[in-house]
Amino acid sequence: MKGTCNVCQQPAPQVCSACKSVSYCSKDHQKADWKTHKLSCSGAKKPKPKPTAASLLPGLPPAPDSWAKGLSPEQAAEWFVDCFRMRMDDDYALTGGDRHGYYTLSPYHAVREFLVFARLAVKHKIVPKDFNWKLCLGKAGELIPFAFEKSDAQEKYGSENVFAVVQGGRSLRFTGEAVYASGVMEHDQSEAYTRIAEEVENGEVNMLKNPRLFEEVGGVKEWGALFHKVRELKSRMWVELLYHQMCGDSKHSSPHAPSFAGLVRAIFSQKRGPVS
């Protein structure tokens, strides 16, 4: 089929060799239009998806929300928050914070990142339909400012191994990968992450004035309360950090941390409690 060029609307003597339905006046215009056209070209070869932890496990993959089976609403809420925290710590430990830079984020950005995580979990059906978001956000206000490493998961839950899923168990890392639809070491973000992150990429005031962003994950009121709680808690933690630095407390000033992010992570890894 020959017609007008899909780029300049001039007479086009050639067509896309893959789908035969789009015309071009020259190879240059066809090349320039390929980035857009390939998304709808019926004859284009689709890239093979990258293997995920689920694809590497033997047998059928478990249901996305199977991690919540056997947990009370309170336990499920806390486990979900820990899943997010461990993914953020893996990002810091394995990639140097390249993807999220979580330990140097402001309270607003920390909550924004958790909002993206929560919305992705809903989109990918990771959370059960009866998931209690109010409990989850309440627990998030207590926990997300603090680091959560694999050793913490092992101490708290007894183990942390993606292959536990094969035996009907649960894994924080496995579920985190299912939420983001990508492994922590993958350079490219999923399309879903990019789209949702762009939707919530606004200043603090603008985000909280857009109730639509929170409709499926507990409502804007609960998220507003979470933001204020995290802001208050992080402020106290920064005061504690400065206090110990001024007192020359080497345990808390973390002289072995090679970077600012490492120093922040050190103070965020402490047990909760007031300055002594």
C-alpha beads as a LAMMPS data file, in Angstrom:
LAMMPS data file: protein, C-alpha beads

276 atoms
275 bonds

1 atom types
1 bond types

-500.0 500.0 xlo xhi
-500.0 500.0 ylo yhi
-500.0 500.0 zlo zhi

Masses

1 110.0

Atoms # bond

1 1 1 0.000 0.000 0.000
2 1 1 1.462 3.332 -1.073
3 1 1 0.201 6.691 0.079
4 1 1 1.514 9.679 1.997
5 1 1 4.565 9.703 4.242
6 1 1 3.823 9.050 7.898
7 1 1 6.258 11.847 8.807
8 1 1 5.862 14.697 6.304
9 1 1 2.599 13.753 4.534
10 1 1 4.293 13.933 1.115
11 1 1 3.831 11.237 -1.570
12 1 1 5.546 8.065 -0.352
13 1 1 6.920 5.418 -2.754
14 1 1 7.868 2.877 -0.066
15 1 1 6.175 1.127 2.834
16 1 1 7.262 -0.480 6.099
17 1 1 8.580 -3.910 5.142
18 1 1 7.315 -5.451 8.382
19 1 1 3.637 -4.495 8.413
20 1 1 3.122 -3.139 4.850
21 1 1 0.632 -0.612 6.202
22 1 1 2.629 2.587 6.797
23 1 1 4.258 4.596 4.007
24 1 1 7.395 6.734 3.871
25 1 1 8.923 9.088 1.322
26 1 1 12.488 8.122 2.225
27 1 1 14.567 5.805 4.365
28 1 1 15.544 8.754 6.560
29 1 1 11.911 9.439 7.494
30 1 1 11.257 5.753 8.063
31 1 1 14.248 5.587 10.387
32 1 1 13.163 8.754 12.213
33 1 1 9.645 7.367 12.743
34 1 1 10.669 3.876 13.867
35 1 1 10.824 4.678 17.575
36 1 1 7.124 5.535 17.488
37 1 1 5.953 3.148 14.792
38 1 1 7.546 0.040 16.322
39 1 1 5.100 0.258 19.245
40 1 1 2.169 -0.483 16.920
41 1 1 3.861 -2.237 13.994
42 1 1 2.185 -5.623 13.642
43 1 1 5.229 -7.142 11.959
44 1 1 7.911 -5.886 14.325
45 1 1 9.788 -8.403 16.428
46 1 1 8.980 -7.935 20.085
47 1 1 11.994 -7.975 22.460
48 1 1 12.223 -11.032 24.665
49 1 1 11.417 -10.203 28.294
50 1 1 14.325 -10.372 30.729
51 1 1 14.243 -13.379 33.052
52 1 1 12.906 -12.703 36.530
53 1 1 13.188 -14.656 39.751
54 1 1 9.730 -16.092 39.061
55 1 1 10.739 -17.310 35.603
56 1 1 13.802 -19.075 37.007
57 1 1 11.847 -21.045 39.579
58 1 1 10.684 -24.549 38.606
59 1 1 6.982 -25.183 38.036
60 1 1 4.205 -22.661 37.791
61 1 1 4.846 -19.230 39.367
62 1 1 2.882 -18.604 42.577
63 1 1 -0.075 -16.235 42.637
64 1 1 1.196 -12.633 43.000
65 1 1 -0.554 -12.182 46.342
66 1 1 0.317 -15.610 47.772
67 1 1 2.816 -14.015 50.195
68 1 1 -0.114 -12.744 52.301
69 1 1 -1.646 -16.180 52.924
70 1 1 -1.497 -17.161 56.575
71 1 1 -0.694 -13.645 57.785
72 1 1 -3.004 -11.532 59.912
73 1 1 -3.896 -8.068 58.534
74 1 1 -1.328 -6.520 60.905
75 1 1 1.385 -8.981 59.896
76 1 1 0.652 -8.519 56.183
77 1 1 0.834 -4.739 56.547
78 1 1 4.237 -4.886 58.239
79 1 1 5.607 -7.501 55.842
80 1 1 4.638 -5.332 52.861
81 1 1 6.433 -2.321 54.378
82 1 1 9.506 -4.474 55.066
83 1 1 9.416 -5.646 51.455
84 1 1 9.694 -2.017 50.337
85 1 1 12.426 -1.243 52.867
86 1 1 14.524 -4.215 51.810
87 1 1 14.233 -3.279 48.135
88 1 1 15.444 0.225 48.969
89 1 1 18.374 -1.162 50.965
90 1 1 19.284 -3.615 48.194
91 1 1 19.328 -0.672 45.807
92 1 1 21.776 1.144 48.079
93 1 1 23.960 -1.887 48.830
94 1 1 24.056 -3.405 45.338
95 1 1 23.916 -0.350 43.081
96 1 1 25.072 2.495 45.314
97 1 1 21.599 4.018 45.353
98 1 1 21.705 4.484 41.591
99 1 1 17.985 3.888 41.142
100 1 1 16.337 5.488 44.167
101 1 1 19.002 7.109 46.366
102 1 1 16.662 6.392 49.236
103 1 1 18.866 7.213 52.213
104 1 1 19.488 10.782 51.058
105 1 1 15.881 11.542 50.125
106 1 1 13.707 14.166 51.765
107 1 1 10.614 12.967 53.678
108 1 1 8.485 13.932 50.672
109 1 1 10.547 11.855 48.256
110 1 1 10.645 8.894 50.638
111 1 1 6.840 8.881 50.825
112 1 1 6.591 9.448 47.073
113 1 1 8.765 6.380 46.441
114 1 1 6.563 4.305 48.743
115 1 1 3.482 5.600 46.916
116 1 1 4.937 4.407 43.605
117 1 1 5.677 1.035 45.214
118 1 1 2.129 0.754 46.590
119 1 1 0.480 1.690 43.289
120 1 1 2.661 -0.767 41.385
121 1 1 1.665 -3.458 43.877
122 1 1 -2.005 -2.787 43.138
123 1 1 -1.427 -2.719 39.375
124 1 1 0.428 -6.036 39.428
125 1 1 -2.079 -7.597 41.852
126 1 1 0.581 -8.131 44.512
127 1 1 -1.688 -7.104 47.383
128 1 1 -4.872 -9.081 48.132
129 1 1 -8.202 -7.350 47.550
130 1 1 -8.886 -7.099 51.285
131 1 1 -5.468 -5.611 52.078
132 1 1 -5.734 -3.087 54.920
133 1 1 -4.065 0.083 53.667
134 1 1 -4.779 2.007 56.866
135 1 1 -2.795 -0.525 58.887
136 1 1 -0.078 -0.540 56.246
137 1 1 0.355 3.238 56.185
138 1 1 0.342 3.383 59.968
139 1 1 3.133 0.814 60.061
140 1 1 4.974 2.633 57.256
141 1 1 5.058 5.761 59.390
142 1 1 6.962 3.811 62.032
143 1 1 9.320 1.910 59.747
144 1 1 10.153 3.390 56.334
145 1 1 12.676 5.946 57.614
146 1 1 14.783 3.062 58.973
147 1 1 17.109 0.767 57.039
148 1 1 16.202 -2.914 56.674
149 1 1 18.949 -5.259 55.480
150 1 1 18.896 -8.960 54.675
151 1 1 20.327 -9.715 58.124
152 1 1 17.399 -7.811 59.648
153 1 1 14.970 -9.889 57.590
154 1 1 16.643 -13.114 58.677
155 1 1 16.487 -12.067 62.318
156 1 1 12.878 -10.927 62.086
157 1 1 11.396 -13.623 59.844
158 1 1 13.838 -16.497 60.262
159 1 1 15.086 -16.503 56.674
160 1 1 15.141 -14.584 53.391
161 1 1 15.549 -16.687 50.276
162 1 1 13.742 -16.308 46.950
163 1 1 13.619 -20.098 46.567
164 1 1 11.460 -20.364 49.681
165 1 1 8.599 -19.443 47.350
166 1 1 8.892 -22.848 45.661
167 1 1 8.017 -24.543 48.926
168 1 1 5.037 -22.321 49.598
169 1 1 6.941 -19.770 51.655
170 1 1 7.478 -16.083 51.058
171 1 1 10.421 -13.888 50.137
172 1 1 10.733 -10.128 50.514
173 1 1 13.103 -9.904 47.551
174 1 1 10.926 -12.085 45.349
175 1 1 7.866 -9.964 46.056
176 1 1 9.829 -6.720 45.608
177 1 1 10.881 -7.885 42.175
178 1 1 7.283 -8.755 41.332
179 1 1 6.170 -5.257 42.394
180 1 1 8.737 -3.455 40.239
181 1 1 8.642 -6.068 37.451
182 1 1 12.437 -5.938 37.422
183 1 1 15.423 -7.101 39.419
184 1 1 17.391 -4.641 41.512
185 1 1 20.447 -5.004 39.234
186 1 1 18.549 -4.269 36.014
187 1 1 19.416 -0.874 34.600
188 1 1 16.091 -0.153 32.881
189 1 1 12.928 0.574 34.824
190 1 1 9.700 -1.105 33.775
191 1 1 7.231 0.908 31.700
192 1 1 4.720 0.721 34.552
193 1 1 7.228 2.206 37.009
194 1 1 8.126 5.034 34.647
195 1 1 4.484 5.876 33.987
196 1 1 3.398 5.854 37.647
197 1 1 6.511 7.718 38.793
198 1 1 5.797 10.446 36.255
199 1 1 2.213 10.734 37.503
200 1 1 3.329 11.448 41.069
201 1 1 6.414 13.503 40.138
202 1 1 5.127 16.748 41.621
203 1 1 5.992 18.914 44.578
204 1 1 4.701 18.017 48.021
205 1 1 1.685 20.337 47.864
206 1 1 0.640 19.322 44.348
207 1 1 0.841 15.610 45.073
208 1 1 -1.267 15.791 48.223
209 1 1 -3.830 17.949 46.417
210 1 1 -4.451 15.224 43.860
211 1 1 -6.688 12.617 45.581
212 1 1 -6.795 10.495 42.423
213 1 1 -3.214 9.376 43.054
214 1 1 -4.255 7.710 46.310
215 1 1 -7.661 6.239 45.464
216 1 1 -6.563 2.588 45.321
217 1 1 -4.020 2.718 48.141
218 1 1 -5.808 4.065 51.195
219 1 1 -6.798 7.625 50.316
220 1 1 -5.086 11.006 50.410
221 1 1 -5.900 11.648 54.088
222 1 1 -3.954 8.608 55.269
223 1 1 -1.035 9.433 52.971
224 1 1 -0.967 13.016 54.206
225 1 1 -0.732 11.714 57.771
226 1 1 2.082 9.384 56.682
227 1 1 4.048 12.247 55.164
228 1 1 3.802 14.372 58.309
229 1 1 4.806 11.418 60.501
230 1 1 7.819 10.571 58.356
231 1 1 8.871 14.235 58.217
232 1 1 8.745 14.485 62.010
233 1 1 10.619 11.228 62.510
234 1 1 13.327 12.051 59.972
235 1 1 13.820 15.480 61.553
236 1 1 14.423 13.831 64.946
237 1 1 16.850 11.406 63.335
238 1 1 18.858 14.226 61.768
239 1 1 19.039 15.941 65.149
240 1 1 20.269 12.681 66.646
241 1 1 22.879 12.332 63.900
242 1 1 24.213 15.849 64.518
243 1 1 24.118 15.309 68.290
244 1 1 26.329 12.226 68.113
245 1 1 28.695 13.876 65.645
246 1 1 29.180 16.887 67.923
247 1 1 29.750 14.552 70.880
248 1 1 32.349 12.632 68.903
249 1 1 30.433 9.369 69.192
250 1 1 32.300 7.213 66.662
251 1 1 29.648 4.477 66.821
252 1 1 26.985 6.790 65.435
253 1 1 29.149 9.022 63.268
254 1 1 30.157 5.905 61.310
255 1 1 33.802 6.671 60.408
256 1 1 33.912 3.593 58.155
257 1 1 31.135 4.827 55.873
258 1 1 32.841 6.102 52.676
259 1 1 30.045 8.408 51.571
260 1 1 27.361 10.761 52.780
261 1 1 24.717 8.166 51.903
262 1 1 26.627 5.613 53.962
263 1 1 26.653 7.960 56.937
264 1 1 22.920 8.547 56.660
265 1 1 22.257 4.823 56.305
266 1 1 24.304 4.206 59.445
267 1 1 22.084 6.447 61.560
268 1 1 18.949 5.077 59.870
269 1 1 20.053 1.549 60.790
270 1 1 19.850 2.262 64.511
271 1 1 17.154 0.932 66.767
272 1 1 14.289 3.356 67.319
273 1 1 14.504 5.423 70.472
274 1 1 15.150 8.903 71.831
275 1 1 18.521 10.568 71.997
276 1 1 20.316 9.482 75.160

Bonds

1 1 1 2
2 1 2 3
3 1 3 4
4 1 4 5
5 1 5 6
6 1 6 7
7 1 7 8
8 1 8 9
9 1 9 10
10 1 10 11
11 1 11 12
12 1 12 13
13 1 13 14
14 1 14 15
15 1 15 16
16 1 16 17
17 1 17 18
18 1 18 19
19 1 19 20
20 1 20 21
21 1 21 22
22 1 22 23
23 1 23 24
24 1 24 25
25 1 25 26
26 1 26 27
27 1 27 28
28 1 28 29
29 1 29 30
30 1 30 31
31 1 31 32
32 1 32 33
33 1 33 34
34 1 34 35
35 1 35 36
36 1 36 37
37 1 37 38
38 1 38 39
39 1 39 40
40 1 40 41
41 1 41 42
42 1 42 43
43 1 43 44
44 1 44 45
45 1 45 46
46 1 46 47
47 1 47 48
48 1 48 49
49 1 49 50
50 1 50 51
51 1 51 52
52 1 52 53
53 1 53 54
54 1 54 55
55 1 55 56
56 1 56 57
57 1 57 58
58 1 58 59
59 1 59 60
60 1 60 61
61 1 61 62
62 1 62 63
63 1 63 64
64 1 64 65
65 1 65 66
66 1 66 67
67 1 67 68
68 1 68 69
69 1 69 70
70 1 70 71
71 1 71 72
72 1 72 73
73 1 73 74
74 1 74 75
75 1 75 76
76 1 76 77
77 1 77 78
78 1 78 79
79 1 79 80
80 1 80 81
81 1 81 82
82 1 82 83
83 1 83 84
84 1 84 85
85 1 85 86
86 1 86 87
87 1 87 88
88 1 88 89
89 1 89 90
90 1 90 91
91 1 91 92
92 1 92 93
93 1 93 94
94 1 94 95
95 1 95 96
96 1 96 97
97 1 97 98
98 1 98 99
99 1 99 100
100 1 100 101
101 1 101 102
102 1 102 103
103 1 103 104
104 1 104 105
105 1 105 106
106 1 106 107
107 1 107 108
108 1 108 109
109 1 109 110
110 1 110 111
111 1 111 112
112 1 112 113
113 1 113 114
114 1 114 115
115 1 115 116
116 1 116 117
117 1 117 118
118 1 118 119
119 1 119 120
120 1 120 121
121 1 121 122
122 1 122 123
123 1 123 124
124 1 124 125
125 1 125 126
126 1 126 127
127 1 127 128
128 1 128 129
129 1 129 130
130 1 130 131
131 1 131 132
132 1 132 133
133 1 133 134
134 1 134 135
135 1 135 136
136 1 136 137
137 1 137 138
138 1 138 139
139 1 139 140
140 1 140 141
141 1 141 142
142 1 142 143
143 1 143 144
144 1 144 145
145 1 145 146
146 1 146 147
147 1 147 148
148 1 148 149
149 1 149 150
150 1 150 151
151 1 151 152
152 1 152 153
153 1 153 154
154 1 154 155
155 1 155 156
156 1 156 157
157 1 157 158
158 1 158 159
159 1 159 160
160 1 160 161
161 1 161 162
162 1 162 163
163 1 163 164
164 1 164 165
165 1 165 166
166 1 166 167
167 1 167 168
168 1 168 169
169 1 169 170
170 1 170 171
171 1 171 172
172 1 172 173
173 1 173 174
174 1 174 175
175 1 175 176
176 1 176 177
177 1 177 178
178 1 178 179
179 1 179 180
180 1 180 181
181 1 181 182
182 1 182 183
183 1 183 184
184 1 184 185
185 1 185 186
186 1 186 187
187 1 187 188
188 1 188 189
189 1 189 190
190 1 190 191
191 1 191 192
192 1 192 193
193 1 193 194
194 1 194 195
195 1 195 196
196 1 196 197
197 1 197 198
198 1 198 199
199 1 199 200
200 1 200 201
201 1 201 202
202 1 202 203
203 1 203 204
204 1 204 205
205 1 205 206
206 1 206 207
207 1 207 208
208 1 208 209
209 1 209 210
210 1 210 211
211 1 211 212
212 1 212 213
213 1 213 214
214 1 214 215
215 1 215 216
216 1 216 217
217 1 217 218
218 1 218 219
219 1 219 220
220 1 220 221
221 1 221 222
222 1 222 223
223 1 223 224
224 1 224 225
225 1 225 226
226 1 226 227
227 1 227 228
228 1 228 229
229 1 229 230
230 1 230 231
231 1 231 232
232 1 232 233
233 1 233 234
234 1 234 235
235 1 235 236
236 1 236 237
237 1 237 238
238 1 238 239
239 1 239 240
240 1 240 241
241 1 241 242
242 1 242 243
243 1 243 244
244 1 244 245
245 1 245 246
246 1 246 247
247 1 247 248
248 1 248 249
249 1 249 250
250 1 250 251
251 1 251 252
252 1 252 253
253 1 253 254
254 1 254 255
255 1 255 256
256 1 256 257
257 1 257 258
258 1 258 259
259 1 259 260
260 1 260 261
261 1 261 262
262 1 262 263
263 1 263 264
264 1 264 265
265 1 265 266
266 1 266 267
267 1 267 268
268 1 268 269
269 1 269 270
270 1 270 271
271 1 271 272
272 1 272 273
273 1 273 274
274 1 274 275
275 1 275 276
